[in-house]
Amino acid sequence: MSAIIIPARYNSSRLPGKPLVKIGGVPMITRVANNCLKSAADRVIVATDDIRIMEACEKIEGLEVALSDKEYFSGTDRISDVAKYLREDIIINVQGDEPFLSPKLINDLINSLNENDDVYMASVYVDMNEMEADDPGNVKVVLDRQGYALYFSRAKMPFGRNKNMAQYKKHIGIYGFKRGFLLKYADMDRTLLEKTEELEQLRALENGYRIKMIKSDNDSLSVDTYDDVKKAEKIL
């Protein structure tokens, strides 16, 4: 059994009221939730801190909403507060700012966790070119030969001393967890690298846990700024 939890915080320094910002006349959280409902997950739940987001989500058939007034450092911390009350073995964390995320990506994560007993956390990447790698807004990931993450960074990596050999991989902000590991992860203190890069997945790596990475051919747009909203409108 699997559940998708979408963390949706109202306040955003770069895009206030982000989950309710409209793209093509439709609130972003609605687009994200509808894509998730098309996946193979058994449940889809929005975890939010705002009554306005809750009211928008209650209009969507088949969608559940959990309201919390707590402050969290990351979306994963927020979803863990919901996951501890669930019975589903697999929890998928879909960011509330990914309006074009493919349901197939979600299914791939669910399958990877179902089929591999030794995988406790998984995520997704796509190949990208050097120009995209120059943008600190695109999080880069370097993998080992077995497809596990070695490191994530906003910096351009790997360093292309031999530019013909540099291959850049963009991390897509979706995570899959075995429920037991998610709850354990949420109890860990924030780590130095996590705070330095502001990348929550580094908490797992710094504590010695592995993250399985799944390759996708479908890129996704994370909407974090007004410029990103314009890009999303163009995609529509």
PEWORA-V160224 format. One record per residue. RES is the residue in one small letter. PSI is psi as a letter, one per 30 degrees, with the letter a starting at -180 (NA if undefined). Layout:
RES/PSI + RES/PSI
This chain:
m/k + s/l + a/k + i/k + i/k + i/j + p/k + a/j + r/k + y/e + n/k + s/k + s/e + r/f + l/i + p/k + g/h + k/e + p/f + l/f + v/k + k/k + i/j + g/h + g/g + v/k + p/k + m/e + i/e + t/e + r/e + v/e + a/e + n/e + n/e + c/e + l/f + k/f + s/a + a/g + a/k + d/f + r/k + v/k + i/k + v/k + a/j + t/l + d/g + d/k + i/e + r/e + i/e + m/e + e/e + a/e + c/f + e/f + k/f + i/j + e/k + g/f + l/k + e/l + v/k + a/k + l/k + s/k + d/g + k/l + e/k + y/l + f/e + s/l + g/e + t/e + d/e + r/e + i/f + s/f + d/f + v/e + a/f + k/f + y/f + l/l + r/f + e/k + d/f + i/k + i/k + i/k + n/j + v/k + q/k + g/g + d/g + e/i + p/f + f/g + l/k + s/k + p/f + k/e + l/e + i/e + n/e + d/e + l/e + i/e + n/e + s/e + l/e + n/e + e/f + n/j + d/f + d/g + v/j + y/f + m/k + a/l + s/a + v/k + y/l + v/l + d/k + m/l + n/l + e/e + m/e + e/e + a/f + d/f + d/j + p/f + g/f + n/j + v/k + k/k + v/k + v/k + l/l + d/a + r/f + q/g + g/g + y/k + a/k + l/e + y/l + f/k + s/l + r/f + a/l + k/j + m/k + p/l + f/k + g/i + r/e + n/j + k/f + n/f + m/f + a/k + q/k + y/k + k/k + k/k + h/k + i/k + g/i + i/k + y/k + g/k + f/k + k/k + r/e + g/e + f/e + l/e + l/e + k/e + y/e + a/f + d/f + m/k + d/l + r/k + t/l + l/e + l/e + e/e + k/e + t/e + e/f + e/h + l/j + e/f + q/f + l/f + r/e + a/e + l/e + e/f + n/g + g/g + y/l + r/k + i/j + k/k + m/k + i/k + k/k + s/l + d/f + n/j + d/l + s/l + l/k + s/k + v/j + d/f + t/l + y/e + d/e + d/e + v/e + k/e + k/e + a/e + e/e + k/e + i/e + l/NA
